[in-house]
Structure formats: structure tokens, C-alpha cells
Amino acid sequence: MSGHSKWATTKHRKGAQDAKRSRLFSKLSRIITVAAKTGGDPNPENNASLAAAIAKAKSYSLPKDKIASAIDKGFGAGGGNYETVIYEGYGSGGVALYVEALTDNRNRTAADVRGAFTRAGGSLGATGSVAFQFERRGEIVIEKSVAPDEEELLMAVMEAGGDDLEDNDEEFVVVTAPNDMMNVKNALEAAGIEVKGAEFSMRPTTPAEVSVETAKKVMRLVDALEDSEDVQEVYHNMEMTEEIAAALDD
């Protein structure tokens, strides 16, 4: 089992902030709508992308009625023609940033992202300029309050085909290969383990050591990027030490 994953803690902490909840719910709903529409089936059992989108939404407590509404929207008017766009660049201290957006207007999104980088003293890079510093993984979240004994959970994770188990403050995070995430989630649930949610993530392969001041500057850029209605996820390669995590919490 790997050590404490502070960068993941920060990611989930930010997602739970009340001030961002309305915008977050809107973004999660958009992901579900697009997954339902592109998958061509409103039943998540027959639509793997939709199943993953719903699992992610549940991990952020998106209400069931909003999930149902987002699915319906994918097969009715107003579903929109969205496409995924990736932006790559660097923030303060040369920290790599990988930005995932879902947009129906590339020009608007590009202007938002470019403006955020410019104001933060960062720079956008060419396609592939930072992607090699990250790897795509699946993450399954289990709250400690309802989880079995740690050793028992680790055994269940291994039997289900998971790759790793991380202790993440009040949660355990099961790490999987992207294509295995939903199968592992289903296997854990079949074993009687309550899963809070699941989502795909881009994890840094070699986290960069930075100062507290640099971390604060980078997180201000992350916040600015997340303020765009089109930006879905922002990943960075900073090593989130206990000192940095505490400073960001303050």
C-alpha cells in the first residue's frame, strides 16, 4: 500500500468547497449528458462512459435527480455538441499543468485558459509538452467510516484487480488501470464494500518538489482555470508534502 496521497487530498478538498459546488455540479452534469449522448444509451449498464461519469458524479455528491436530468438532456433538446480539448502548460516554478476541457466553443475556452496562464505568469505549451509527465489511472473512493479493516480491504482490492490502495485522510483511494476501474468498482461492491464514487485521473509520474510560495502561486492558477465553465479538470505535478498541504488548507 502506498503512502499518504496529499495531492489527491487537495484535489478532493477543493471539489467539496461550497463556493464551487454549483459550478462543480454543472460541470458534472455536462459530463453525464455528453457520455449519455455519445454512448447512445441512457442505461449505464450498456454505456461504459456513462457509468464512469455517474460514478464520478456520485463521488462529489451530485443528487440523483440531477443525474437523471443530465441523462435525459443527452437525448433531448439542449444536449449541445461538446468536444474534449486538452491544454498543457507550465505554472510558477516550472510546474507542469494538464487541463481537460469540455466545450462547445473552442475559441471561448482557449481564451479563458490562455488568460488564466498569462495572468498567473505561466505559459501554454504545445500538445504533448507536459502529457508525458502524467499517466491516466482510475480512482475508486471508499470512506473510512464504512470501510472494512485496512488489511481486509487491501486483500479485497487485490482480488478485485486493483493496483494499489492509498490512505487519504478520511478516505481510502483504490488505484486501478483505466480500463479496469469499473470492473474493480463492481467487484468491490459485490464483495459488500460500499463505494463512494470513482473517476479517471491524470497522475504525475515524477512529482516535482516546490516551495510553499510556489505551491500557492500554482494553486491560484489552478483556481483561475477551474473558474472557467468549460474546464473540467486541472492536474499538476507538484509533490504535496504535509507542509504544503497545511499551508494550502490555511
C-alpha positions in Angstrom: 0.0 0.0 0.0 1.4 3.4 -0.9 1.8 6.3 1.4 -0.4 9.2 2.2 -1.5 10.9 -1.1 -1.7 14.6 -0.2 -2.1 15.8 -3.8 -5.3 13.8 -4.1 -6.5 15.1 -0.8 -6.2 18.6 -2.0 -8.0 17.8 -5.2 -11.0 16.3 -3.4 -10.9 19.1 -0.8 -11.2 21.7 -3.5 -14.0 19.9 -5.2 -16.1 20.0 -2.0 -15.9 23.7 -1.3 -19.4 25.2 -1.0 -18.4 28.2 -3.1 -17.6 26.0 -6.0 -20.4 23.5 -5.6 -22.9 25.0 -8.1 -20.2 25.3 -10.8 -19.0 21.8 -10.0 -22.4 20.3 -10.3 -22.9 22.0 -13.6 -19.7 20.5 -14.9 -20.5 17.0 -13.7 -23.9 17.2 -15.3 -22.3 18.2 -18.6 -20.0 15.2 -18.5 -23.0 12.9 -17.9 -25.0 14.5 -20.7 -22.2 14.1 -23.2 -21.5 10.5 -22.1 -25.1 9.6 -22.5 -25.3 11.2 -25.9 -22.1 9.9 -27.3 -22.7 6.4 -25.9 -26.1 6.3 -27.5 -27.7 4.6 -24.5 -29.2 6.1 -21.3 -28.6 2.8 -19.4 -25.2 2.9 -17.7 -25.1 -0.9 -17.7 -24.8 -0.7 -21.5 -22.8 2.5 -21.7 -19.4 2.3 -20.0 -18.6 6.0 -20.4 -21.9 7.0 -18.8 -21.3 4.5 -16.0 -17.9 6.2 -15.3 -19.4 9.7 -15.5 -22.2 8.7 -13.0 -19.6 7.1 -10.6 -17.5 10.3 -10.7 -20.6 12.5 -10.1 -21.6 10.4 -7.1 -18.2 10.8 -5.6 -18.9 14.5 -5.5 -22.4 14.0 -4.1 -24.3 15.1 -7.2 -28.0 14.5 -6.4 -29.8 11.6 -8.1 -32.4 13.9 -9.7 -29.6 16.0 -11.3 -28.0 12.8 -12.6 -31.3 11.7 -14.1 -31.9 15.1 -15.6 -28.5 15.2 -17.2 -29.0 11.8 -18.8 -32.4 12.9 -20.2 -30.8 16.0 -21.6 -28.5 13.9 -23.7 -31.4 12.5 -25.6 -33.4 15.7 -25.9 -33.1 19.3 -26.9 -30.2 21.3 -25.5 -27.7 18.5 -25.2 -25.2 20.6 -27.1 -22.3 19.5 -29.3 -19.4 19.3 -26.9 -15.8 18.1 -27.6 -12.9 17.3 -25.3 -9.9 19.7 -25.6 -6.6 19.3 -23.7 -4.4 22.2 -22.8 -0.8 21.8 -21.5 1.4 24.3 -19.9 3.6 25.5 -17.1 2.9 27.5 -14.0 5.2 29.1 -11.4 8.5 27.2 -10.8 8.1 25.2 -14.0 5.2 23.1 -12.5 3.5 21.1 -15.3 -0.3 21.6 -15.7 -2.6 19.3 -17.7 -6.0 20.8 -18.3 -9.1 18.9 -19.6 -12.0 20.9 -21.0 -15.3 20.0 -22.4 -16.5 22.8 -24.7 -19.0 23.8 -27.5 -16.8 26.8 -28.3 -13.1 26.3 -28.7 -12.3 30.0 -29.1 -14.0 30.9 -25.9 -12.3 28.1 -23.9 -8.9 28.8 -25.4 -9.2 32.5 -24.5 -10.2 31.6 -20.9 -7.3 29.2 -20.5 -4.7 31.4 -22.1 -5.8 34.3 -20.0 -5.5 32.4 -16.8 -2.0 31.2 -17.6 -0.9 34.7 -18.7 -2.3 36.4 -15.5 -0.5 33.9 -13.3 2.8 34.3 -15.1 2.6 30.8 -16.6 2.8 29.7 -20.2 0.8 27.4 -22.5 2.8 24.7 -24.2 2.3 22.7 -27.4 0.4 19.4 -27.4 2.4 16.8 -25.7 4.7 19.2 -23.9 3.7 18.0 -20.4 1.4 15.0 -21.0 4.4 12.6 -20.8 4.8 13.6 -17.1 1.4 12.1 -16.2 -0.3 8.8 -16.5 -4.0 8.0 -16.7 -5.4 6.0 -13.8 -8.7 5.0 -12.3 -9.5 6.1 -8.7 -12.2 4.5 -6.5 -13.1 6.3 -3.3 -14.2 4.5 -0.1 -15.0 6.4 3.0 -13.1 5.0 6.1 -16.2 5.2 8.2 -17.8 2.5 6.2 -14.7 0.6 5.1 -13.7 -2.8 6.4 -10.4 -3.3 8.3 -7.5 -1.9 6.2 -5.8 -5.3 5.7 -9.2 -6.9 4.7 -9.8 -4.0 2.3 -6.4 -4.4 0.7 -7.0 -8.1 0.2 -10.3 -7.3 -1.4 -8.7 -4.7 -3.7 -6.1 -7.1 -4.9 -8.7 -9.8 -5.5 -10.8 -7.4 -7.4 -7.9 -6.5 -9.7 -6.9 -3.1 -8.2 -3.3 -1.9 -8.4 -2.9 0.0 -5.1 -4.7 1.3 -2.0 -3.9 4.7 -0.6 -4.7 6.1 2.8 -6.2 9.6 2.1 -7.2 11.2 5.4 -10.9 10.2 5.8 -11.0 8.1 2.7 -9.2 5.2 1.0 -8.5 5.5 -2.7 -8.2 2.4 -4.8 -5.9 3.0 -7.8 -6.6 0.9 -11.0 -5.7 0.8 -14.6 -8.2 3.0 -16.5 -9.9 0.1 -18.3 -10.2 -1.9 -15.0 -11.8 0.9 -12.9 -15.5 0.0 -13.4 -14.8 -3.8 -13.1 -12.9 -3.3 -9.8 -15.6 -1.0 -8.5 -18.3 -3.5 -9.3 -16.3 -6.4 -7.8 -15.7 -4.4 -4.5 -19.5 -3.6 -4.3 -20.3 -7.3 -5.0 -18.0 -8.1 -2.0 -20.1 -5.9 0.2 -17.8 -2.9 0.2 -19.6 0.5 0.0 -18.0 2.7 -2.7 -18.5 6.5 -2.6 -17.5 7.1 -6.2 -15.0 6.5 -9.0 -13.3 8.7 -11.6 -10.4 8.8 -14.0 -7.4 10.9 -13.1 -4.1 12.0 -14.6 -1.4 11.3 -12.0 2.2 12.8 -12.1 4.8 10.1 -12.8 7.6 12.1 -11.1 6.2 14.8 -8.7 8.2 18.0 -8.6 9.4 19.4 -5.3 8.4 23.0 -4.8 8.4 25.7 -2.1 5.2 26.7 -0.2 5.2 30.0 -2.0 5.4 28.3 -5.4 2.6 25.9 -4.4 0.4 28.8 -3.5 1.0 30.5 -6.8 0.3 27.4 -8.8 -2.9 26.7 -6.8 -4.1 30.3 -7.6 -3.6 29.4 -11.3 -5.5 26.1 -10.8 -8.4 28.1 -9.2 -8.4 30.5 -12.0 -8.6 27.7 -14.6 -11.3 26.0 -12.7 -13.4 29.2 -12.8 -13.9 28.6 -16.5 -17.2 26.8 -17.0 -15.6 24.7 -19.7 -12.6 23.4 -17.7 -13.4 20.0 -16.2 -10.2 19.0 -14.5 -6.8 20.6 -13.8 -3.9 18.3 -12.9 -0.4 19.4 -11.7 2.8 17.6 -10.9 3.6 19.3 -7.5 4.6 17.0 -4.7 2.1 17.7 -2.0 4.0 17.5 1.2 2.4 17.8 4.7 3.8 21.3 4.9 2.4 22.4 1.6 -1.0 20.8 2.2 -1.3 22.5 5.6 -0.3 25.9 4.0 -3.0 25.5 1.3 -5.6 24.5 3.8 -4.9 27.8 5.6 
